[in-house]
Amino acid sequence: MKKSAEILASHFERILSGQDTKSTKEEIENLEIKKKEEINKKFSDLIIDELNLPSRVVNALLRENIETVADLMKVGKDKLVGLKGLGKKSIELIEEELKKLGIQLEI
């Protein structure tokens, strides 16, 4: 019983001192990259027609070969501003729909 208590105490000591964690900065960055890749895969299957956007906005995006939400995220807000047929209101509508999905356009 005494030996078991010593082993258990040594395990708790390692946990409290942080020696049991192997997370390094590089591993954390790799996890973040993997999460972004998973998000991109998820949204690459979601076409923009499935978003609740007016047909004029969808048509303007399709003219520019933006067919999926992943394409939309790659383009970013700065390039959307310059697209023909997309004004400030259209971009606001796109951002609102993306917020519903839990994402936002990068600048």
Distance bins in CASP14 RR format, pairs under 12 A and 6 or more apart:
PFRMAT RR
TARGET T0000
AUTHOR 0000-0000-0000
RMODE 2
METHOD distances of the structure
MODEL  1
1 7 0 0 0 0 0 1 0 0 0 0 0
1 8 0 0 0 0 0 1 0 0 0 0 0
2 8 0 0 0 0 0 1 0 0 0 0 0
2 9 0 0 0 0 0 1 0 0 0 0 0
3 9 0 0 0 0 0 1 0 0 0 0 0
3 10 0 0 0 0 0 1 0 0 0 0 0
4 10 0 0 0 0 0 1 0 0 0 0 0
4 11 0 0 0 0 0 1 0 0 0 0 0
5 11 0 0 0 0 0 1 0 0 0 0 0
5 12 0 0 0 0 0 1 0 0 0 0 0
6 12 0 0 0 0 0 1 0 0 0 0 0
6 13 0 0 0 0 0 1 0 0 0 0 0
7 13 0 0 0 0 0 1 0 0 0 0 0
7 14 0 0 0 0 0 1 0 0 0 0 0
8 14 0 0 0 0 0 1 0 0 0 0 0
8 15 0 0 0 0 0 1 0 0 0 0 0
9 15 0 0 0 0 0 1 0 0 0 0 0
9 16 0 0 0 0 0 1 0 0 0 0 0
10 16 0 0 0 0 0 1 0 0 0 0 0
10 17 0 0 0 0 0 1 0 0 0 0 0
10 19 0 0 0 0 0 1 0 0 0 0 0
10 20 0 0 0 0 0 1 0 0 0 0 0
11 17 0 0 0 0 0 1 0 0 0 0 0
11 18 0 0 0 0 0 1 0 0 0 0 0
11 19 0 0 0 0 0 1 0 0 0 0 0
11 20 0 0 0 0 1 0 0 0 0 0 0
12 18 0 0 0 0 0 1 0 0 0 0 0
12 19 0 0 0 0 0 1 0 0 0 0 0
12 20 0 0 0 0 0 1 0 0 0 0 0
13 19 0 0 0 0 1 0 0 0 0 0 0
13 20 0 0 0 0 1 0 0 0 0 0 0
14 20 1 0 1 0 0 0 0 0 0 0 0
14 21 0 0 0 0 1 0 0 0 0 0 0
14 22 0 0 0 0 0 1 0 0 0 0 0
15 21 0 0 0 0 1 0 0 0 0 0 0
21 27 0 0 0 0 0 1 0 0 0 0 0
21 28 0 0 0 0 0 1 0 0 0 0 0
22 28 0 0 0 0 0 1 0 0 0 0 0
23 29 0 0 0 0 0 1 0 0 0 0 0
23 30 0 0 0 0 0 1 0 0 0 0 0
23 31 0 0 0 0 1 0 0 0 0 0 0
24 30 0 0 0 0 1 0 0 0 0 0 0
24 31 0 0 0 0 0 1 0 0 0 0 0
25 31 0 0 0 0 0 1 0 0 0 0 0
25 32 0 0 0 0 0 1 0 0 0 0 0
26 32 0 0 0 0 0 1 0 0 0 0 0
26 33 0 0 0 0 0 1 0 0 0 0 0
27 33 0 0 0 0 0 1 0 0 0 0 0
27 34 0 0 0 0 0 1 0 0 0 0 0
28 34 0 0 0 0 0 1 0 0 0 0 0
28 35 0 0 0 0 0 1 0 0 0 0 0
29 35 0 0 0 0 0 1 0 0 0 0 0
29 36 0 0 0 0 0 1 0 0 0 0 0
30 36 0 0 0 0 0 1 0 0 0 0 0
30 37 0 0 0 0 0 1 0 0 0 0 0
31 37 0 0 0 0 0 1 0 0 0 0 0
31 38 0 0 0 0 0 1 0 0 0 0 0
32 38 0 0 0 0 0 1 0 0 0 0 0
32 39 0 0 0 0 0 1 0 0 0 0 0
33 39 0 0 0 0 0 1 0 0 0 0 0
33 40 0 0 0 0 0 1 0 0 0 0 0
34 40 0 0 0 0 0 1 0 0 0 0 0
34 41 0 0 0 0 0 1 0 0 0 0 0
35 41 0 0 0 0 0 1 0 0 0 0 0
35 42 0 0 0 0 0 1 0 0 0 0 0
36 42 0 0 0 0 0 1 0 0 0 0 0
36 43 0 0 0 0 0 1 0 0 0 0 0
36 70 0 0 0 0 0 1 0 0 0 0 0
36 73 0 0 0 0 1 0 0 0 0 0 0
36 74 0 0 0 0 0 1 0 0 0 0 0
36 103 0 0 0 0 0 1 0 0 0 0 0
36 106 0 0 0 0 0 1 0 0 0 0 0
37 43 0 0 0 0 0 1 0 0 0 0 0
37 44 0 0 0 0 0 1 0 0 0 0 0
37 70 0 0 0 0 0 1 0 0 0 0 0
38 44 0 0 0 0 0 1 0 0 0 0 0
38 45 0 0 0 0 0 1 0 0 0 0 0
38 70 0 0 0 0 0 1 0 0 0 0 0
39 45 0 0 0 0 0 1 0 0 0 0 0
39 46 0 0 0 0 0 1 0 0 0 0 0
39 69 0 0 0 0 1 0 0 0 0 0 0
39 70 0 0 0 0 1 0 0 0 0 0 0
39 73 0 0 0 0 1 0 0 0 0 0 0
39 74 0 0 0 0 0 1 0 0 0 0 0
39 98 0 0 0 0 0 1 0 0 0 0 0
39 101 0 0 0 0 1 0 0 0 0 0 0
39 102 0 0 0 0 1 0 0 0 0 0 0
39 103 1 0 0 1 0 0 0 0 0 0 0
39 104 0 0 0 0 0 1 0 0 0 0 0
40 46 0 0 0 0 0 1 0 0 0 0 0
40 68 0 0 0 0 1 0 0 0 0 0 0
40 69 0 0 0 0 1 0 0 0 0 0 0
40 70 1 0 1 0 0 0 0 0 0 0 0
40 71 0 0 0 0 0 1 0 0 0 0 0
40 72 0 0 0 0 0 1 0 0 0 0 0
40 73 1 0 0 1 0 0 0 0 0 0 0
40 74 0 0 0 0 1 0 0 0 0 0 0
40 103 0 0 0 0 0 1 0 0 0 0 0
41 68 0 0 0 0 0 1 0 0 0 0 0
41 69 0 0 0 0 0 1 0 0 0 0 0
41 70 0 0 0 0 1 0 0 0 0 0 0
42 68 0 0 0 0 0 1 0 0 0 0 0
42 69 0 0 0 0 1 0 0 0 0 0 0
42 70 0 0 0 0 1 0 0 0 0 0 0
42 73 0 0 0 0 0 1 0 0 0 0 0
42 101 0 0 0 0 1 0 0 0 0 0 0
42 102 0 0 0 0 0 1 0 0 0 0 0
42 103 0 0 0 0 1 0 0 0 0 0 0
43 50 0 0 0 0 0 1 0 0 0 0 0
43 51 0 0 0 0 0 1 0 0 0 0 0
43 67 0 0 0 0 0 1 0 0 0 0 0
43 68 1 0 0 1 0 0 0 0 0 0 0
43 69 1 1 0 0 0 0 0 0 0 0 0
43 70 1 0 1 0 0 0 0 0 0 0 0
43 71 0 0 0 0 1 0 0 0 0 0 0
43 72 0 0 0 0 1 0 0 0 0 0 0
43 73 1 0 0 1 0 0 0 0 0 0 0
43 74 0 0 0 0 1 0 0 0 0 0 0
43 97 0 0 0 0 0 1 0 0 0 0 0
43 98 0 0 0 0 1 0 0 0 0 0 0
43 101 1 0 0 1 0 0 0 0 0 0 0
43 102 0 0 0 0 0 1 0 0 0 0 0
43 103 1 0 0 1 0 0 0 0 0 0 0
44 67 0 0 0 0 1 0 0 0 0 0 0
44 68 1 0 1 0 0 0 0 0 0 0 0
44 69 1 0 0 1 0 0 0 0 0 0 0
44 70 1 1 0 0 0 0 0 0 0 0 0
44 71 1 0 0 1 0 0 0 0 0 0 0
44 72 0 0 0 0 0 1 0 0 0 0 0
44 73 0 0 0 0 1 0 0 0 0 0 0
44 74 0 0 0 0 1 0 0 0 0 0 0
45 67 0 0 0 0 0 1 0 0 0 0 0
45 68 1 0 0 1 0 0 0 0 0 0 0
45 69 0 0 0 0 1 0 0 0 0 0 0
45 70 0 0 0 0 1 0 0 0 0 0 0
45 71 0 0 0 0 0 1 0 0 0 0 0
46 67 0 0 0 0 0 1 0 0 0 0 0
46 68 1 0 0 1 0 0 0 0 0 0 0
46 69 1 0 1 0 0 0 0 0 0 0 0
46 70 1 0 0 1 0 0 0 0 0 0 0
46 71 0 0 0 0 0 1 0 0 0 0 0
46 72 0 0 0 0 1 0 0 0 0 0 0
46 73 0 0 0 0 0 1 0 0 0 0 0
46 97 0 0 0 0 0 1 0 0 0 0 0
46 98 0 0 0 0 0 1 0 0 0 0 0
46 100 0 0 0 0 0 1 0 0 0 0 0
46 101 1 0 0 1 0 0 0 0 0 0 0
46 103 0 0 0 0 0 1 0 0 0 0 0
47 53 0 0 0 0 0 1 0 0 0 0 0
47 58 0 0 0 0 1 0 0 0 0 0 0
47 61 0 0 0 0 0 1 0 0 0 0 0
47 62 0 0 0 0 1 0 0 0 0 0 0
47 66 0 0 0 0 0 1 0 0 0 0 0
47 67 1 0 1 0 0 0 0 0 0 0 0
47 68 1 0 1 0 0 0 0 0 0 0 0
47 69 1 0 0 1 0 0 0 0 0 0 0
47 70 0 0 0 0 1 0 0 0 0 0 0
47 71 0 0 0 0 1 0 0 0 0 0 0
47 72 0 0 0 0 0 1 0 0 0 0 0
48 54 0 0 0 0 0 1 0 0 0 0 0
48 55 0 0 0 0 0 1 0 0 0 0 0
48 57 0 0 0 0 1 0 0 0 0 0 0
48 58 1 0 1 0 0 0 0 0 0 0 0
48 59 0 0 0 0 0 1 0 0 0 0 0
48 60 0 0 0 0 0 1 0 0 0 0 0
48 61 1 0 1 0 0 0 0 0 0 0 0
48 62 1 0 0 1 0 0 0 0 0 0 0
48 63 0 0 0 0 0 1 0 0 0 0 0
48 64 0 0 0 0 0 1 0 0 0 0 0
48 65 0 0 0 0 0 1 0 0 0 0 0
48 66 1 0 0 1 0 0 0 0 0 0 0
48 67 1 0 0 1 0 0 0 0 0 0 0
48 68 1 0 0 1 0 0 0 0 0 0 0
48 69 1 0 0 1 0 0 0 0 0 0 0
48 70 0 0 0 0 0 1 0 0 0 0 0
48 71 1 0 0 1 0 0 0 0 0 0 0
48 72 1 0 0 1 0 0 0 0 0 0 0
48 73 0 0 0 0 0 1 0 0 0 0 0
48 75 0 0 0 0 0 1 0 0 0 0 0
48 93 0 0 0 0 0 1 0 0 0 0 0
48 94 0 0 0 0 1 0 0 0 0 0 0
48 97 0 0 0 0 1 0 0 0 0 0 0
48 98 0 0 0 0 0 1 0 0 0 0 0
48 101 0 0 0 0 0 1 0 0 0 0 0
49 55 0 0 0 0 1 0 0 0 0 0 0
49 57 0 0 0 0 0 1 0 0 0 0 0
49 58 1 0 1 0 0 0 0 0 0 0 0
49 59 0 0 0 0 0 1 0 0 0 0 0
49 61 0 0 0 0 1 0 0 0 0 0 0
49 62 0 0 0 0 1 0 0 0 0 0 0
49 66 0 0 0 0 0 1 0 0 0 0 0
49 67 0 0 0 0 1 0 0 0 0 0 0
49 68 0 0 0 0 1 0 0 0 0 0 0
49 69 0 0 0 0 0 1 0 0 0 0 0
49 97 0 0 0 0 0 1 0 0 0 0 0
50 58 0 0 0 0 1 0 0 0 0 0 0
50 67 0 0 0 0 0 1 0 0 0 0 0
50 68 0 0 0 0 1 0 0 0 0 0 0
50 69 0 0 0 0 1 0 0 0 0 0 0
50 72 0 0 0 0 0 1 0 0 0 0 0
50 97 0 0 0 0 1 0 0 0 0 0 0
50 100 0 0 0 0 0 1 0 0 0 0 0
50 101 0 0 0 0 0 1 0 0 0 0 0
51 57 0 0 0 0 1 0 0 0 0 0 0
51 58 1 0 0 1 0 0 0 0 0 0 0
51 61 0 0 0 0 1 0 0 0 0 0 0
51 66 0 0 0 0 0 1 0 0 0 0 0
51 67 0 0 0 0 0 1 0 0 0 0 0
51 68 0 0 0 0 0 1 0 0 0 0 0
51 69 1 0 0 1 0 0 0 0 0 0 0
51 72 0 0 0 0 1 0 0 0 0 0 0
51 93 0 0 0 0 1 0 0 0 0 0 0
51 94 1 0 0 1 0 0 0 0 0 0 0
51 95 0 0 0 0 0 1 0 0 0 0 0
51 96 0 0 0 0 1 0 0 0 0 0 0
51 97 1 0 1 0 0 0 0 0 0 0 0
51 98 0 0 0 0 1 0 0 0 0 0 0
51 99 0 0 0 0 0 1 0 0 0 0 0
51 100 0 0 0 0 1 0 0 0 0 0 0
51 101 0 0 0 0 1 0 0 0 0 0 0
51 103 0 0 0 0 0 1 0 0 0 0 0
52 58 0 0 0 0 0 1 0 0 0 0 0
52 93 0 0 0 0 1 0 0 0 0 0 0
52 94 0 0 0 0 0 1 0 0 0 0 0
52 96 0 0 0 0 1 0 0 0 0 0 0
52 97 1 0 1 0 0 0 0 0 0 0 0
52 98 0 0 0 0 0 1 0 0 0 0 0
52 99 0 0 0 0 0 1 0 0 0 0 0
52 100 0 0 0 0 1 0 0 0 0 0 0
52 101 0 0 0 0 0 1 0 0 0 0 0
53 59 0 0 0 0 1 0 0 0 0 0 0
53 60 0 0 0 0 1 0 0 0 0 0 0
53 61 0 0 0 0 1 0 0 0 0 0 0
53 62 0 0 0 0 0 1 0 0 0 0 0
53 66 0 0 0 0 0 1 0 0 0 0 0
53 69 0 0 0 0 0 1 0 0 0 0 0
53 72 0 0 0 0 0 1 0 0 0 0 0
53 86 0 0 0 0 0 1 0 0 0 0 0
53 89 0 0 0 0 0 1 0 0 0 0 0
53 90 0 0 0 0 1 0 0 0 0 0 0
53 91 0 0 0 0 0 1 0 0 0 0 0
53 92 0 0 0 0 0 1 0 0 0 0 0
53 93 1 0 1 0 0 0 0 0 0 0 0
53 94 1 0 0 1 0 0 0 0 0 0 0
53 95 0 0 0 0 0 1 0 0 0 0 0
53 96 0 0 0 0 1 0 0 0 0 0 0
53 97 1 0 0 1 0 0 0 0 0 0 0
53 98 0 0 0 0 0 1 0 0 0 0 0
53 100 0 0 0 0 0 1 0 0 0 0 0
54 60 0 0 0 0 1 0 0 0 0 0 0
54 61 0 0 0 0 0 1 0 0 0 0 0
54 85 0 0 0 0 0 1 0 0 0 0 0
54 86 0 0 0 0 0 1 0 0 0 0 0
54 87 0 0 0 0 0 1 0 0 0 0 0
54 89 0 0 0 0 1 0 0 0 0 0 0
54 90 1 0 0 1 0 0 0 0 0 0 0
54 92 0 0 0 0 0 1 0 0 0 0 0
54 93 1 0 0 1 0 0 0 0 0 0 0
54 94 0 0 0 0 0 1 0 0 0 0 0
54 96 0 0 0 0 0 1 0 0 0 0 0
54 97 0 0 0 0 0 1 0 0 0 0 0
55 61 0 0 0 0 0 1 0 0 0 0 0
55 62 0 0 0 0 1 0 0 0 0 0 0
55 90 0 0 0 0 0 1 0 0 0 0 0
55 93 0 0 0 0 0 1 0 0 0 0 0
56 62 0 0 0 0 0 1 0 0 0 0 0
56 63 0 0 0 0 0 1 0 0 0 0 0
56 84 0 0 0 0 0 1 0 0 0 0 0
56 85 1 0 0 1 0 0 0 0 0 0 0
56 86 0 0 0 0 1 0 0 0 0 0 0
56 87 0 0 0 0 0 1 0 0 0 0 0
56 89 0 0 0 0 0 1 0 0 0 0 0
56 90 1 0 0 1 0 0 0 0 0 0 0
56 93 0 0 0 0 0 1 0 0 0 0 0
57 63 0 0 0 0 0 1 0 0 0 0 0
57 64 0 0 0 0 0 1 0 0 0 0 0
57 66 0 0 0 0 0 1 0 0 0 0 0
57 72 0 0 0 0 0 1 0 0 0 0 0
57 80 0 0 0 0 0 1 0 0 0 0 0
57 83 0 0 0 0 0 1 0 0 0 0 0
57 85 0 0 0 0 1 0 0 0 0 0 0
57 86 1 0 0 1 0 0 0 0 0 0 0
57 87 0 0 0 0 1 0 0 0 0 0 0
57 89 0 0 0 0 1 0 0 0 0 0 0
57 90 1 0 1 0 0 0 0 0 0 0 0
57 91 0 0 0 0 1 0 0 0 0 0 0
57 92 0 0 0 0 0 1 0 0 0 0 0
57 93 1 0 0 1 0 0 0 0 0 0 0
57 94 1 0 0 1 0 0 0 0 0 0 0
57 95 0 0 0 0 0 1 0 0 0 0 0
57 96 0 0 0 0 0 1 0 0 0 0 0
57 97 0 0 0 0 1 0 0 0 0 0 0
58 64 0 0 0 0 0 1 0 0 0 0 0
58 66 0 0 0 0 1 0 0 0 0 0 0
58 67 0 0 0 0 1 0 0 0 0 0 0
58 72 0 0 0 0 0 1 0 0 0 0 0
58 85 0 0 0 0 0 1 0 0 0 0 0
58 86 0 0 0 0 0 1 0 0 0 0 0
58 90 0 0 0 0 0 1 0 0 0 0 0
58 93 0 0 0 0 0 1 0 0 0 0 0
58 94 0 0 0 0 1 0 0 0 0 0 0
58 97 0 0 0 0 0 1 0 0 0 0 0
59 66 0 0 0 0 0 1 0 0 0 0 0
59 67 0 0 0 0 0 1 0 0 0 0 0
59 83 0 0 0 0 0 1 0 0 0 0 0
59 84 0 0 0 0 0 1 0 0 0 0 0
59 85 0 0 0 0 1 0 0 0 0 0 0
59 86 0 0 0 0 0 1 0 0 0 0 0
59 90 0 0 0 0 0 1 0 0 0 0 0
60 66 0 0 0 0 1 0 0 0 0 0 0
60 72 0 0 0 0 0 1 0 0 0 0 0
60 75 0 0 0 0 0 1 0 0 0 0 0
60 80 0 0 0 0 1 0 0 0 0 0 0
60 82 0 0 0 0 0 1 0 0 0 0 0
60 83 1 0 0 1 0 0 0 0 0 0 0
60 84 1 0 0 1 0 0 0 0 0 0 0
60 85 1 0 1 0 0 0 0 0 0 0 0
60 86 1 0 1 0 0 0 0 0 0 0 0
60 87 0 0 0 0 1 0 0 0 0 0 0
60 90 1 0 0 1 0 0 0 0 0 0 0
60 91 0 0 0 0 0 1 0 0 0 0 0
60 93 0 0 0 0 0 1 0 0 0 0 0
60 94 0 0 0 0 0 1 0 0 0 0 0
61 67 1 0 0 1 0 0 0 0 0 0 0
61 68 0 0 0 0 1 0 0 0 0 0 0
61 69 0 0 0 0 0 1 0 0 0 0 0
61 71 0 0 0 0 1 0 0 0 0 0 0
61 72 1 0 0 1 0 0 0 0 0 0 0
61 75 0 0 0 0 1 0 0 0 0 0 0
61 76 0 0 0 0 0 1 0 0 0 0 0
61 79 0 0 0 0 0 1 0 0 0 0 0
61 80 0 0 0 0 1 0 0 0 0 0 0
61 83 1 0 0 1 0 0 0 0 0 0 0
61 84 0 0 0 0 0 1 0 0 0 0 0
61 85 0 0 0 0 1 0 0 0 0 0 0
61 86 1 0 0 1 0 0 0 0 0 0 0
61 90 0 0 0 0 1 0 0 0 0 0 0
61 91 0 0 0 0 0 1 0 0 0 0 0
61 93 0 0 0 0 0 1 0 0 0 0 0
61 94 0 0 0 0 1 0 0 0 0 0 0
61 97 0 0 0 0 0 1 0 0 0 0 0
62 68 0 0 0 0 0 1 0 0 0 0 0
62 71 0 0 0 0 0 1 0 0 0 0 0
62 72 0 0 0 0 0 1 0 0 0 0 0
62 83 0 0 0 0 0 1 0 0 0 0 0
62 85 0 0 0 0 0 1 0 0 0 0 0
62 86 0 0 0 0 0 1 0 0 0 0 0
63 83 0 0 0 0 1 0 0 0 0 0 0
63 84 1 0 0 1 0 0 0 0 0 0 0
63 85 0 0 0 0 1 0 0 0 0 0 0
63 86 0 0 0 0 1 0 0 0 0 0 0
64 71 0 0 0 0 1 0 0 0 0 0 0
64 72 0 0 0 0 1 0 0 0 0 0 0
64 74 0 0 0 0 0 1 0 0 0 0 0
64 75 1 0 0 1 0 0 0 0 0 0 0
64 76 0 0 0 0 0 1 0 0 0 0 0
64 79 0 0 0 0 1 0 0 0 0 0 0
64 80 0 0 0 0 1 0 0 0 0 0 0
64 82 0 0 0 0 1 0 0 0 0 0 0
64 83 1 0 1 0 0 0 0 0 0 0 0
64 84 0 0 0 0 1 0 0 0 0 0 0
64 85 0 0 0 0 1 0 0 0 0 0 0
64 86 0 0 0 0 1 0 0 0 0 0 0
65 71 1 0 0 1 0 0 0 0 0 0 0
65 72 0 0 0 0 0 1 0 0 0 0 0
65 74 0 0 0 0 0 1 0 0 0 0 0
65 75 0 0 0 0 1 0 0 0 0 0 0
65 83 0 0 0 0 0 1 0 0 0 0 0
66 72 1 0 1 0 0 0 0 0 0 0 0
66 73 0 0 0 0 1 0 0 0 0 0 0
66 74 0 0 0 0 1 0 0 0 0 0 0
66 75 1 0 1 0 0 0 0 0 0 0 0
66 76 0 0 0 0 1 0 0 0 0 0 0
66 79 0 0 0 0 1 0 0 0 0 0 0
66 80 0 0 0 0 1 0 0 0 0 0 0
66 83 0 0 0 0 1 0 0 0 0 0 0
66 86 0 0 0 0 0 1 0 0 0 0 0
66 94 0 0 0 0 0 1 0 0 0 0 0
66 105 0 0 0 0 0 1 0 0 0 0 0
67 74 0 0 0 0 0 1 0 0 0 0 0
67 75 0 0 0 0 0 1 0 0 0 0 0
68 74 0 0 0 0 1 0 0 0 0 0 0
68 75 0 0 0 0 0 1 0 0 0 0 0
69 75 0 0 0 0 0 1 0 0 0 0 0
69 76 0 0 0 0 0 1 0 0 0 0 0
69 94 0 0 0 0 1 0 0 0 0 0 0
69 97 0 0 0 0 1 0 0 0 0 0 0
69 98 1 0 0 1 0 0 0 0 0 0 0
69 100 0 0 0 0 0 1 0 0 0 0 0
69 101 1 0 0 1 0 0 0 0 0 0 0
69 102 0 0 0 0 0 1 0 0 0 0 0
69 103 1 0 0 1 0 0 0 0 0 0 0
69 104 0 0 0 0 0 1 0 0 0 0 0
69 105 0 0 0 0 0 1 0 0 0 0 0
70 76 0 0 0 0 0 1 0 0 0 0 0
70 98 0 0 0 0 0 1 0 0 0 0 0
70 101 0 0 0 0 0 1 0 0 0 0 0
70 103 0 0 0 0 0 1 0 0 0 0 0
71 79 0 0 0 0 0 1 0 0 0 0 0
71 80 0 0 0 0 0 1 0 0 0 0 0
71 105 0 0 0 0 0 1 0 0 0 0 0
72 79 0 0 0 0 0 1 0 0 0 0 0
72 80 1 0 0 1 0 0 0 0 0 0 0
72 83 0 0 0 0 0 1 0 0 0 0 0
72 86 0 0 0 0 0 1 0 0 0 0 0
72 91 0 0 0 0 0 1 0 0 0 0 0
72 94 1 0 0 1 0 0 0 0 0 0 0
72 95 0 0 0 0 0 1 0 0 0 0 0
72 97 0 0 0 0 1 0 0 0 0 0 0
72 98 1 0 0 1 0 0 0 0 0 0 0
72 101 0 0 0 0 0 1 0 0 0 0 0
72 103 0 0 0 0 1 0 0 0 0 0 0
72 104 0 0 0 0 0 1 0 0 0 0 0
72 105 1 0 0 1 0 0 0 0 0 0 0
72 106 0 0 0 0 0 1 0 0 0 0 0
73 79 0 0 0 0 0 1 0 0 0 0 0
73 80 0 0 0 0 0 1 0 0 0 0 0
73 94 0 0 0 0 0 1 0 0 0 0 0
73 95 0 0 0 0 0 1 0 0 0 0 0
73 98 1 0 0 1 0 0 0 0 0 0 0
73 101 0 0 0 0 0 1 0 0 0 0 0
73 102 0 0 0 0 0 1 0 0 0 0 0
73 103 1 0 0 1 0 0 0 0 0 0 0
73 104 0 0 0 0 1 0 0 0 0 0 0
73 105 1 0 0 1 0 0 0 0 0 0 0
73 106 1 0 0 1 0 0 0 0 0 0 0
73 107 0 0 0 0 0 1 0 0 0 0 0
74 80 0 0 0 0 0 1 0 0 0 0 0
74 105 0 0 0 0 0 1 0 0 0 0 0
74 106 0 0 0 0 1 0 0 0 0 0 0
75 81 0 0 0 0 0 1 0 0 0 0 0
75 82 0 0 0 0 0 1 0 0 0 0 0
75 83 0 0 0 0 1 0 0 0 0 0 0
75 86 0 0 0 0 0 1 0 0 0 0 0
75 91 0 0 0 0 0 1 0 0 0 0 0
75 94 0 0 0 0 0 1 0 0 0 0 0
75 105 0 0 0 0 1 0 0 0 0 0 0
75 106 0 0 0 0 1 0 0 0 0 0 0
75 107 0 0 0 0 0 1 0 0 0 0 0
76 82 0 0 0 0 0 1 0 0 0 0 0
76 83 0 0 0 0 0 1 0 0 0 0 0
76 86 0 0 0 0 0 1 0 0 0 0 0
76 91 0 0 0 0 1 0 0 0 0 0 0
76 94 0 0 0 0 0 1 0 0 0 0 0
76 95 0 0 0 0 0 1 0 0 0 0 0
76 98 0 0 0 0 0 1 0 0 0 0 0
76 103 0 0 0 0 0 1 0 0 0 0 0
76 104 0 0 0 0 0 1 0 0 0 0 0
76 105 1 0 1 0 0 0 0 0 0 0 0
76 106 1 0 1 0 0 0 0 0 0 0 0
76 107 1 0 0 1 0 0 0 0 0 0 0
77 83 0 0 0 0 0 1 0 0 0 0 0
77 86 0 0 0 0 0 1 0 0 0 0 0
77 87 0 0 0 0 0 1 0 0 0 0 0
77 88 0 0 0 0 0 1 0 0 0 0 0
77 90 0 0 0 0 0 1 0 0 0 0 0
77 91 1 0 0 1 0 0 0 0 0 0 0
77 92 0 0 0 0 0 1 0 0 0 0 0
77 94 0 0 0 0 1 0 0 0 0 0 0
77 95 1 0 0 1 0 0 0 0 0 0 0
77 98 0 0 0 0 0 1 0 0 0 0 0
77 104 0 0 0 0 1 0 0 0 0 0 0
77 105 1 0 1 0 0 0 0 0 0 0 0
77 106 1 0 0 1 0 0 0 0 0 0 0
77 107 1 0 1 0 0 0 0 0 0 0 0
78 91 0 0 0 0 0 1 0 0 0 0 0
78 105 0 0 0 0 1 0 0 0 0 0 0
78 106 0 0 0 0 1 0 0 0 0 0 0
78 107 1 0 1 0 0 0 0 0 0 0 0
79 86 0 0 0 0 1 0 0 0 0 0 0
79 91 0 0 0 0 0 1 0 0 0 0 0
79 105 0 0 0 0 1 0 0 0 0 0 0
79 106 0 0 0 0 0 1 0 0 0 0 0
79 107 0 0 0 0 0 1 0 0 0 0 0
80 86 1 0 1 0 0 0 0 0 0 0 0
80 87 0 0 0 0 1 0 0 0 0 0 0
80 88 0 0 0 0 0 1 0 0 0 0 0
80 90 0 0 0 0 1 0 0 0 0 0 0
80 91 1 0 1 0 0 0 0 0 0 0 0
80 92 0 0 0 0 0 1 0 0 0 0 0
80 93 0 0 0 0 0 1 0 0 0 0 0
80 94 1 0 0 1 0 0 0 0 0 0 0
80 95 0 0 0 0 1 0 0 0 0 0 0
80 98 0 0 0 0 0 1 0 0 0 0 0
80 105 1 0 0 1 0 0 0 0 0 0 0
80 106 0 0 0 0 0 1 0 0 0 0 0
80 107 0 0 0 0 0 1 0 0 0 0 0
81 87 1 0 0 1 0 0 0 0 0 0 0
81 88 0 0 0 0 1 0 0 0 0 0 0
81 90 0 0 0 0 1 0 0 0 0 0 0
81 91 1 0 0 1 0 0 0 0 0 0 0
81 92 0 0 0 0 0 1 0 0 0 0 0
81 94 0 0 0 0 0 1 0 0 0 0 0
81 95 0 0 0 0 0 1 0 0 0 0 0
81 105 0 0 0 0 0 1 0 0 0 0 0
81 107 0 0 0 0 0 1 0 0 0 0 0
82 88 0 0 0 0 0 1 0 0 0 0 0
82 90 0 0 0 0 0 1 0 0 0 0 0
82 91 0 0 0 0 1 0 0 0 0 0 0
83 90 0 0 0 0 1 0 0 0 0 0 0
83 91 0 0 0 0 1 0 0 0 0 0 0
83 94 0 0 0 0 0 1 0 0 0 0 0
84 90 0 0 0 0 0 1 0 0 0 0 0
85 91 0 0 0 0 0 1 0 0 0 0 0
86 92 0 0 0 0 0 1 0 0 0 0 0
86 93 0 0 0 0 1 0 0 0 0 0 0
86 94 0 0 0 0 1 0 0 0 0 0 0
86 95 0 0 0 0 0 1 0 0 0 0 0
86 105 0 0 0 0 0 1 0 0 0 0 0
87 93 0 0 0 0 1 0 0 0 0 0 0
87 94 0 0 0 0 0 1 0 0 0 0 0
88 94 0 0 0 0 0 1 0 0 0 0 0
88 95 0 0 0 0 0 1 0 0 0 0 0
89 95 0 0 0 0 0 1 0 0 0 0 0
89 96 0 0 0 0 0 1 0 0 0 0 0
90 96 0 0 0 0 0 1 0 0 0 0 0
90 97 0 0 0 0 0 1 0 0 0 0 0
91 97 0 0 0 0 0 1 0 0 0 0 0
91 98 0 0 0 0 0 1 0 0 0 0 0
91 104 0 0 0 0 0 1 0 0 0 0 0
91 105 0 0 0 0 1 0 0 0 0 0 0
91 107 0 0 0 0 0 1 0 0 0 0 0
92 98 0 0 0 0 0 1 0 0 0 0 0
92 99 0 0 0 0 0 1 0 0 0 0 0
92 105 0 0 0 0 0 1 0 0 0 0 0
93 99 0 0 0 0 0 1 0 0 0 0 0
93 100 0 0 0 0 0 1 0 0 0 0 0
93 105 0 0 0 0 0 1 0 0 0 0 0
94 100 0 0 0 0 0 1 0 0 0 0 0
94 101 0 0 0 0 0 1 0 0 0 0 0
94 103 0 0 0 0 0 1 0 0 0 0 0
94 104 0 0 0 0 0 1 0 0 0 0 0
94 105 1 0 0 1 0 0 0 0 0 0 0
95 101 0 0 0 0 0 1 0 0 0 0 0
95 102 0 0 0 0 0 1 0 0 0 0 0
95 103 0 0 0 0 1 0 0 0 0 0 0
95 104 1 0 0 1 0 0 0 0 0 0 0
95 105 1 0 1 0 0 0 0 0 0 0 0
95 106 0 0 0 0 0 1 0 0 0 0 0
95 107 0 0 0 0 0 1 0 0 0 0 0
96 102 0 0 0 0 0 1 0 0 0 0 0
96 103 0 0 0 0 0 1 0 0 0 0 0
96 104 0 0 0 0 0 1 0 0 0 0 0
96 105 0 0 0 0 0 1 0 0 0 0 0
97 103 0 0 0 0 1 0 0 0 0 0 0
97 104 0 0 0 0 0 1 0 0 0 0 0
97 105 0 0 0 0 0 1 0 0 0 0 0
98 104 1 0 1 0 0 0 0 0 0 0 0
98 105 1 0 0 1 0 0 0 0 0 0 0
98 106 0 0 0 0 0 1 0 0 0 0 0
99 105 0 0 0 0 1 0 0 0 0 0 0
END
